[in-house]
Amino acid sequence: MSEPLVFLNDKMVPAAEAHLKIYDAGIVLGATVTEMVRTFNKKLYRLEDHLKRLQRALKYVRFDIDMPMEKFATILEELTAHNAGLLHDDDEIGLVIFITAGEFPVYAGSAGATARTQPTICAHTFPMPFELWADKFESGIHLVTPSIRHVPPECYDPNMKYRSRMHYYLADQEAQLVDPAASALLLDLDGNVTETGGSNFLIVENDQIVSPTLRNILPGISRQAISELAHKLGIDFVVRDFQTFNVINAQEAFTCTTPYCMLPVTKINGIELGTGKRGPVFDRLLSAWSELLGVNVEQQFLDGAKRRKESM
């Protein structure tokens, strides 16, 4: 079959035929846990780590997908291999996994009696949009701290990666009133720095990498990768609360997330951070990560963006 496939519930279907019911709990309640994995050289990177985190989230929200993770991993690898085979040799795949609470009988009306109340399982892919981030490796990101605050862990545990993200959406909308290209860096109710809507956030202070505490943030797979690389490079990785003041006065800062690994942050609330350019710790980490992957991460984004532009 020469078209993209989607895994939906218990089978592979053509992407054009993959549909959710309008009364699925993921739509009407936002009751969804999720993971996003990407490939390097067409192979899924740290899939096992992502699935372990997904398994912990499923247990927390009490979704029983009635499938061993080993079997699910095999399905995901088959889906990725098929869809990646439809792309340019130098393109990569982003894999999205989401699992909802199932169809919500109350909103199903007359169909409620036949609603699928077991979890909805979906996995789909997309070509990595290198052009979205390519120039950010050099120019960096502008982050803005909005009035919208991070959801407290007393509401639900941030160790779970979920789709109920209205607060992130509103925060980014507010940040973009300051700078259309900015993203939001959320604070908790006590003014401590947490994360952005799609990435963990780290600073370099006193030549140490500093991460917010896991009480308030998702334990990102890319954050873990940076911690491991820092250890190999002899750079201290410290976990503690810090505030906007520390960010403004930091030597460097960067975000990290699955799609782009890491990007420098060069401005916070309109104030240049450090030298206003990406710093040496960022360069060392990105170089070490590229070496580990066997892929020049930054160059892959630059080449991919150029290829996409030329094909338009």
N, C-alpha and C positions, 0 to 999 in steps of 0.2 A: 504493500500500500504506500503510495507516494504522496501522502498528505500527513500533516501532524496528527498525532493521537493524543488523547486525554484518558487517564485512568479515572473512572467514575464508579464508585461503589464496589463493583466486583468484576469489571471488564474494561478492556480498552475500546474506546469509541473514537471515530473521527472527530476532530476538534469542532467542526461545524455542527455536530449532533450532540454535543455535551451541554446539557441544560440542568439548572436547578429549578425546583418548584418555587413559586413566588412566596409560598408560606414556609419555606425552609427556615429553621431557627437561626441559621447563620445570617439570614436577611432580616427577619422580623425582630430578632433579639440581639444580633451580633454575637451569638453564642458559638464562637469559632476559635479553635487553636490552629496555629500555622507554623510552618517552617519555610525558609527559602535557602536553597543550596545552589551552587553554581559549579560549572566545570572549568578545569584547566586541561588543555590538550584533550578535550572531549570526555574527561573522566570526572565524576562528581567528587568534589573536594570535601573531606571530613564528613562524609555522609553518616558514618556511624555516630559521630558526636551530635549531629543534628537529630538523628532518630532517637538517641538516648534522651535528649532534651524534650523531644516530642512525647516520648513515652511517659516521662515524669509529668508533663502537662496533662496528658490524657488521664492519668491516675488522679491528679488533683481535681479535674473537672468531672471525673466519673463518667468518661466516655469509653465504652467497651467496643473496640472495632473488630473484635473476634478474629484477629489475625496476628500471628507472630511477627515481630519486627524484622526477623531474618527474611521471611517471605515477602514482606512489604519492601524491603531493601532490594530484593531481586526484581520485583515489579518496577521499581523506580529506575533501576539501572537499565532494564529493557526499554522502558519508555524513553529515557534519555538517549540511549544509543540509536533508537529509531529516529527520533526527531532531530538529533544532531546530524545524522546522516543526510538530512535534507538541506543542510546549510553549507555555506562556503567553508573550505577547508580550515580557514583561520578564524572562523566565528566560534563562539562559545554559547553554551546553553545556560539559562537560568531556570531552575526547577522550583515551582511553587507547590507546596503541599498544604492543604487545609482540610480540617475535619470539623463538622458542625454537630450540633446536638440532634440533628435529624429534622424531619418535617414537623411543624408545630400544629397539632390537630385543632387547637382553638381557632386559628386563623384559616384553617382549611375549609371551613363551611361544610357543605354537603360531602366533600371529599375526605372529611376528617376520619371517617371510619376506616378508610384504606390508606391513610397517611403512613409513610415510612418513618417510624419513630426511632429506629436504630440510627446510629451516627451516619451522616453523609461523608463519604471519603472521596477526595478529589486530588489529583496531581496533574499539573499541566506545565508546559514549558514555554519559553520565549527566547528569541535570540538576544544575547546580551547587548544592551544599548550603549555601546562604548562612548558614543557621541555626547551622552548626558554628562559625563564626568571627565572627559579627556583633558579639557583645558584647566580643570580644577587642580590637577597635580602641580601645575606651575603657579597659578594665580591664588589658589587656596579658597577656602570657604569663609563667608561672613555669617557668624551666628549672632542671634539676638535673643535676649532673655525676655519673654513676654509676660503679661500679667497672668495668663493661664498657667496653672500649676500642675505638677505631675500628680497622677492618681496615687493617693497614699497606699502603702502596702497593707494597711488595715482593711482596705476595700477588697483587693485581691492581689495575690502574690506576684511580683514582677518577674519571678523565675519562670513564669509561664509566658510564652509568646502568643499573643492573642490578636484578634481583629477588631476589638471594640476600641477604636482609635479616634473618636470625635475630639478628644482633648488635644491630640497631636495635630489634627486638621485645623482646629481653631487657633492653636498656637502658631502654626506656620502662616496662617492667614494674617495674624497680627504682626508677625516678624516681617512679612513682605510689604506691610505698610511703611516700614522703615527703609527697606531695600528690597525691590522685587526679586533679587537674586538670593536673598538671605534665607536661612532656615532657623527654626526655633531651637534654643537650648533651654530645656525646662528646668525650673527649680522646684524643690519640694516645699512643703508648707512652712519649713523652718529656714528657707533661703539657701539650702544646700544644692549644689549642682547635681543634676541627674544624668539625662541623656537627651538625644534628639528623637524625632519621630521615627527614624530608621537606622540609628547608629549609636554605638557607645562613644563616649567622649573621654579623652585623656589629656592631661597637661604634663609638661616637663617643668619641674620646680627643683632648684638645688641639684640639678643634674640627675634627678630621679623621675621616673614616670609615675604619675599619680592618677589613680582611678577612684571615682566615687565608690562608696560602699555598696555591696550587693543587696543591702536592705532596700534600695530604691531603684535598682536598674536590672535589666535583663542580663544574665551572665552570657554575653555574646561569645560565639565561637571564634570570631576574629579577635575579640579582646583577649581570649585565652591564647590564641596564636601569638599575639604580641607579647603576652607575659612570658611565654616559652622562649620566644626569640630574644627578649630582653635578658633572660637568664643566661642564654648562650653567649650574648654579647657583653656580659658583665655589667649590665645596667640594672639598678635597683627598680623593682616594681612595687609600689606602695599603694595600699588601699586605705582611704580615710575620707571623711567629709571635707569638702572645701567649698568656697563661695565665689561669687562673681569677682570679688576683689582679687582672689588668687589667680583667676583666669586672666584678668587684665594685666597682672604683673608677672605672668608665667614667661619662661624662656621660649616655650613652644606649646602648641596644642594640636591635636589631630582627632579626627573621627575614625572609627573603624567599623566595617560592616561587610557582610558576605559579598555583595555585588562588586565593590571596588577595592576591597582589602583595607586601604587606609588613604585618607586625604588630609593635607595640612589645613589647619584653621589659621587664617592670617588677620582676622578682624573680629572683634567682639563688641557689640553695641556701638559700632561706628569707630571704635578705637583700634588702631593697629596693635597687633599682638606681637611681642618680641621685636624682631627686625622688620616685621611686615611681610616677611617671606618665609618659605618653609625652612626648617632648621636642620642641623646636623643629626639629631637623634632620629627625626623622621627619615632622613636619607639612609642612615645605617639600617634602620628597621626594614624599610622598603627593599633595600638591596639584599638583605639577608632573606627576606620573604621570597623575593624573586629567585634567588639562588636555590632555596628549598623547593620551590615549585618547578624549577626548570623553565620558567617563563619570565621574561622581563615585563612585569605587571604594567608599569607606566607606558612602555613602548607598545604593548598590546592595545591599550586604550587609544593611544595616538594613531596607530595604524588602523585600528578598527573604525575610528571616527572618520579618518580620511577615506577609507574604502566605502563607508556608508554615504559620504558626501558625493563621491565620484559616481556612485550608482544611482543617484537621484536625477 
